[in-house]
Amino acid sequence: MDMASIRYERLEATDKFDPADDDSNNNIINTATEDTSSPSRRRPIWTRRQATLALLGNLVLLLTSICLLSVAARRRPSPSHLECAQKVSPYSPMWEAVEFWEGNFANEFNSSTKYRGPPTLERERAWNDLWHYHLIRVDAAGVAALNQTHAGRHAQVKGSDPAHPQFGATIEVFHQLHCLNVLRQYSWPLDRFDPSWGEDLYPSMLQDAATGRTHVDHCIEALRLSLMCTGDITPVLFLHDEASPLGVRADFNIHHKCRAFGPLVDYVQRNGVELET
């Protein structure tokens, strides 16, 4: 094509452009000219009122949770006497037999009971019934709980399974009552006891002076250790008494909370064992 032959003709506009006549163009212009870079013109996601309400709601939930936890803690049952006793005592397989009673001792200074007075057949039987019982069994875990595994030569009970050994033991209160009985018997002349009462009731260990003295000294020491260990802090009050040389006398009818002795005896009688000899 010959470039020199190209001709250009001017076109005349028939209408004038008016932006107001074109809605779509108007929208485009408005959108394009809107300043979106200013933060003050952005719509906030949370209004101040909504944020305040949310904060108050969370605070109410927190306070409600605290109140519920406090109520639950107050309603939690307190530990029983038995649970408290177990926490401050060494291991024993006999906790199921422990019961408690509370009251005053009947222990006037000159009171009369079947345990007081000179030796008689009935009195020796009464004392013997306080402590002369079979042994109880303690398993290997119990021996460990008593911190006695170092001994290594504990006697097993009859019929014990070597794979799961059971060891024989008396309980401390029976040993203590036995010792108290020895001291009581030692305080009386030996001829006040009758050999015909039987070997369980006649204090034959006191026949030999040296053996008797050793047994008595052992019992004194055992009771001393036990009394100092338990350290009974129950107050012993004093009463005005004009007949007393000091004008007052101790009131030995002391209020105590005690472990019931009968259930302990019942447990040993039901579960008593003998040593393998």
Secondary structure, 3 states (H helix, E strand, C coil): CCHHHCCCCCCCCCCCCCHHHCHHHHHHHHHHHCCCCCHHHCCCCCCHHHHHHHHHHHHHHHHHHHHHHHHHHHHCCCCCHHHHHHHCCCCCCCHHHCCEEEEECCCCCCCCCCCCCCCCHHHHHHHHHHHCCCEEEEEHHHHHHCCCCCCCCCCEECCCECCECEEEECCHHHHHHHHHHHHHHHCCCHHHCCHHHCCCCCCHHHCCHHHHHHHHHHHHHHHHHHHHHHCCCCCCCEEECCCCCCCEEECCCCEEEEECHHHHHHHHHHHCECECC
